[in-house]
Amino acid sequence: MHHHSNAWTAAAVQRISRDFCRSADTHIIPLELAGFRCVSMYIKDESTHPTGSLKHRLARSLFLYALCNGWVREGTTVIEASSGSTAVSEAYFARMLGLPFIAVMPRSTSPAKVDLIRFYGGQCHFVDRGDQVYDEATRLARQTGGHYMDQFTYAERATDWRGNNNIAESIFSQLEDELHPVPRWIVTGAGTGGTSATIGRYIRYHGHATQLCVVDPENSVFLDYHRSGDATLSNAESSGVEGIGRPRVEPSFIPGVIDRMLRVRTVDSYAAMRYLARLTGKRYGGSTGTDFYGALRLACEMEKAGEAGSIVFLACDGGDRYLDTYYDDAWVASQGLDLEPHTQRIQKLCETGRWEMQIEPTPCTAEA
């Protein structure tokens, strides 16, 4: 029996490795903005993975980790607490390995994500509030004799932060021939904290001068935790940006690798997302808007200081999942938001490179 399960595990790992070999890396896209003479801005476009988001990397890592730990075997029911994209990607890998998959998610999750999980053969199990997903996933795992993947605990340790084709290594190798090959800033949001942990550790391990900025939406406790160190913080509200921000401090969130955190209002995330679609001709999700907005703020600071360099921000998923929410004017209005003045302000700062209008640009100085 034992020998048989080892053979199944070896075949499962091989299957996932083959999927990785068939998948090209994701693109880095330069973003030309008239107002920035000192700063080169880049999008790391994670929407081009087979399952359409950054979480494809995480799901692959989590499956390999669970397989190699002996937690997932032939016939194991896999369960995840996820507001969408991680569950979509895990459903894809579960189907590849012939395993049943259940996603525990808040009822408010976008219908497009629910459809995708079902498309890949997963089941969706709904709870009323975002903070109920953990206990319910634990309960279901007990009930089914399955395995709760628990992205919020294992994201930071399932990925090899030293390299091995992680997202950080990908970014640095893709920028090698650029004007500023070592970015001044990398900007990402945090859901589990796994991506920021990987990037932050990689930067330190390789001795890069890059700094990591994590942008946090409204109603998330990460920024307050980063400042206070109080791990008991919680928030009854959910973040208005699917995939990033959490109502509690997640175990995978590692504050020590983050150089700076910025709070971004929901209205600015949506407006930045909309304006980025105009600039690139491609729709991205709300968390990409959050990342873009944070990157713009840092770029304006660099312009003001006359500091030359590059900034990379992550595009986490495509906008197709949000056509009936963030890209729907009626839905946005139903949230009591008017994006137009905010979109105009973002357009102006992209054209001028100035966060506050009275700041005079200083001549560029290259970094030492």
N, C-alpha and C positions, 0 to 999 in steps of 0.2 A: 504494500500500500504506500509506504513512505517513498520508496524508490519511484513509484508511479507518479506521485505528486511532484517530486523533484523534476521529473521529465516534463511534466506539464508546465511547471514554472519556467524551466529553461526555454521551452518552446514559446511561452508567453513573452518573456523578455526579448527573445529573438524577433518576435512579431512586431513589438514596439520599436525595436532598433531598425527594422526594415522600413517602418513608417517614417522614422526620422531621416533615413537615407533618401527616401523618395521626396522629402519636403525640402525645398530650397530655403535659404535664410530669408528673413523679412527685409524690406528695403529701408534705406535711410534716404530721405527726400529733403533737398535743400529748399528753404522757404525764403524767397526774395521779398524783403520788406523795405520800402523806399526810405523809411526814417532811420534805418540802422546802417551806419557807415562802418562802425567798429566791429559790430557783432555779426557772426554768421549763425543763422538759426537752422536747425535740422529737426525733421520729424522722424522718429524711429517707428515705422508703420507696422504695428503688430497685428493689424486687421487681415493681413494676407496669409495667416496660418490656415491649414485645412478647416479648422472649426471657427475661423473668423475672429480670434481674439488672442491677446497676450496669454490668456489662461490655458492655451494649448500647451505651452511650455510647462506650466505648473502641473497640469493633469498628467502629462507624460512623466514628470519627475515623481509625482505622488504614486502613480501606479508602479513604477520601477521600485520605489522605496518600499511600498507595501508588499510587492512580490518577493523582493530580496530579503525582507524581514520575516517572510512566512505568514504574513497576516492575511493575504489574499491567495486562495488556492482554487483549484478547479471547482466550479459551482458556487463559489462565495457570492452572496448578495452584497453589492457595494452601495454604500449610502453616503451622501454628502449633504452638508448644510450649505446652501448657495443661493444667492439672489439671481443667479442666471448663468453668466458666462463660464464659470468653473464647471457647473453642472453640465452645460452643453458639451464642453470638451471631455469631461469624464465619461459622459454617455457614449461618446464616440469611441473611446478606448475600451470601455466595458463591452460594447458591441463587437469590437475587433477581437476581444478575448472570449466572447460567448458568455459573458457574465450578466446576471440581472442587475439593474441599476435603479436606485430611487433617489430623487432630489427632494430635499426638504426645503421649502421656500416660502417667503411671505406671499400672501394672496395678491399683493400689489405688484408683483413681478410682471414685467412687460409680456403681453400675450405672444409676441414674436419669439421670445426666448423659450417660453413654455412649449410652443410648437416645435422649436428646434430640438429640445430635449426629447420630445416624443418622436420626432423624426428619426433620431438616432436610437430609438428603442427603449429610452428611459421612461420611468414613471415619475409623475410629479405629485408630491404630498404637501398640501398647503397648511400653513399656520397663519393665525391672525396678525401676529406682530413679529417684527424682525428679531427681537430678542428671545423668541421661543424656539428658534431653529435648532439650537445646540441640544437641549434636553430631548426634543422630539427625535432628532437623529440618533442620539444615544439609545433611546427607548426602542426605536425601530431596529437598530442593530442587534439589541438583545432579543427582541421578539423574533427576528428572522434568523438568528444565529449568523448574521452577516458581519461586515466590517465597516465601521464609520471612518471614512478617509480623514476627516477633520482637517481641512485645509488651513484653518485658522491656528492650529497648533503646529502642523508639520511643514508648512510652506517654506519656512526659513531653513529647515535642515534637510529637506528632500533634494535640494539643488546643490550641486558642487560649486561653491562660491569662488573657488580658485581659478575656474575656467571651464574646460570641458564643454565648450560650445554653449555656455550660458549667455544670457542677454547682454551682460556687461562686456564680455569678450567680443561678442558680435559687434557692439557699438564701436569699441576701440579699433578693431581690425578694419571696419568699414570706413573709418575716418582717417586711416593712415596717410592717404595722399592729399588730404584737404589742407587748406591754408592754416587752420588751427587744429591739428590732428588730436591734441589732447583737450577735451572740452573744458571750459571754465566751470560750467554747471551741467549736471544732468537733472532733469525735472521729472518726477513721477508722483502719482497719488499713492495711497495705501489702502488696501482692502484687508488682506491678511498681513501685509508688511513684508511678504516674502521677496518681492521684486526689489524693494528698497534695501532689504538686508543683503541680497545677492550683489547688487551694484555697489553699495557702500563698502562691503567687505573686500570686493574685488579691487576697488580703488586703493584701499589701504595695503592690500597684499602686494600690489604691483607698484606702490609708491607714486601714484599719479597725483598731480596737483589739482585734479578735478574736485569740485565740491558737489555734494548731493543735496538737492532741495526737494522736500516732500510737501506737496500741496494738499490741504485738508478742506473738505467741504463743510458747510454749516451742519450742525447737529452731530458732529463726530468728536470723539474724545481724544483722538491721537495727539492733536496739537497741545491740548491742555496737559496731557500726560507727559509729553516731551518737555514741557516747561516745569511741571510740578513734581514729576516722578511718582505721582499717586496712581498706583495700578488699580485702585478700587473705583475709579471714575466710571459713571455710566450715564446714559441719556435715554429717555423714553422714546424720543423722536428718531425717525430714520433719516439718513442723509438724503437730500434731493437729487443726488447723483449716483445712479446705480453702479455698483461695483467698487466704489471707494467710500471711505469714511465708515466708521463702525460705532454702534451704541455702547460698546465696552472695549476695554483694552485687550487686544488679542495677543496670545502667547507668541505668535510669530513676528510681532512688531518689535523691532530692535532699535530703541531710540539712539543708542550710542554711535551708530554708523551714519546718522543724519546730521548734516552741518547746519541746516536751516529748515524751518517749517513756515509756510504761509497759509493763512486762512483765505479761502475764496468763496464769495457769496454764490448761491445757487444761480441767481440771475446773471452773474458775470460768467459762470461756467457755460450756461446755455447760449449767451450772446457770443462768447468767444468761439464756441462750437459752430454756431451759425456763420460767423464771419470767416472762420477757417474753411468752411465748405465753399464760400465764395472765392477765397484765395486759391484753393487747390483744385476746385472742380470735383471734389470727392467728399462725401459725408462721413463724418466720424461721430462716435458716441459722446455723451456728456462728459465723461471723465477726461477725454482728450481736450475738451474745452477748458476744463479745470487746469490741466497741465499747460496748455497753450497760454492761458492767462497768467499763470505763475512765471512762465518763461519770458513773457513780455515785460513783466515787472522787473525781473532780473536784468533783462536786456536794456531797459531804460536806465537802470542804475549804472550799468557798464558804460552806456553812451554818455551819461552825465559826467562820469569820472574819466572819460576818454580812454577807457580800458578796452583793448582789442581782444577778441577770443571767440569761441564758439559755444553755443548752447544747444543741447539735445533734449527734446521732450518726447515723451512716449504717447503714441496714438494707440489706445488699448483695444478698441474694437470699432467696427464700422457703424455707420448711422442707420443701416437697414433695420436694425433691431428696435429703433426708436422713432420710426415714421409715424406711429400713432400716438407718440408722446412728445418728446423734445422737438421734433420737426413739425408738429401739428399746431398751427397757430391757435386753434380753438382750445386745445388741451392746455397750452401755455397760459392762455387767458383765464382758463378755469382754475389755474393755480394762483391767480391774482398777480401775474407778472406781465410787465410791458417791456419787451426786449429792445425795442427800437432805440431809445436814447442810449442804452448800454452798448448796443452794436455800433452806433455812431461814434461813441467815445473810443471804442477799441479800434475802429477804423482810423480815427484821428491819431491815436498814439502809434499805430503801425506806420502812418504816413509821416509823422514828425519825430518819432523816437523819443518822445518826452512824456513822462508820467504826469507831471504837473506842467501846465503850459508855460510858466514863466522861466523855466530853466533853459539857459543858453547851452548849446552843445559845445563841448571842448574838443580840441584836436585829438585824434587817436594816438595812443601810445601803445606800442606792442608790449605784451607781457614779458617780463624778464625770464 
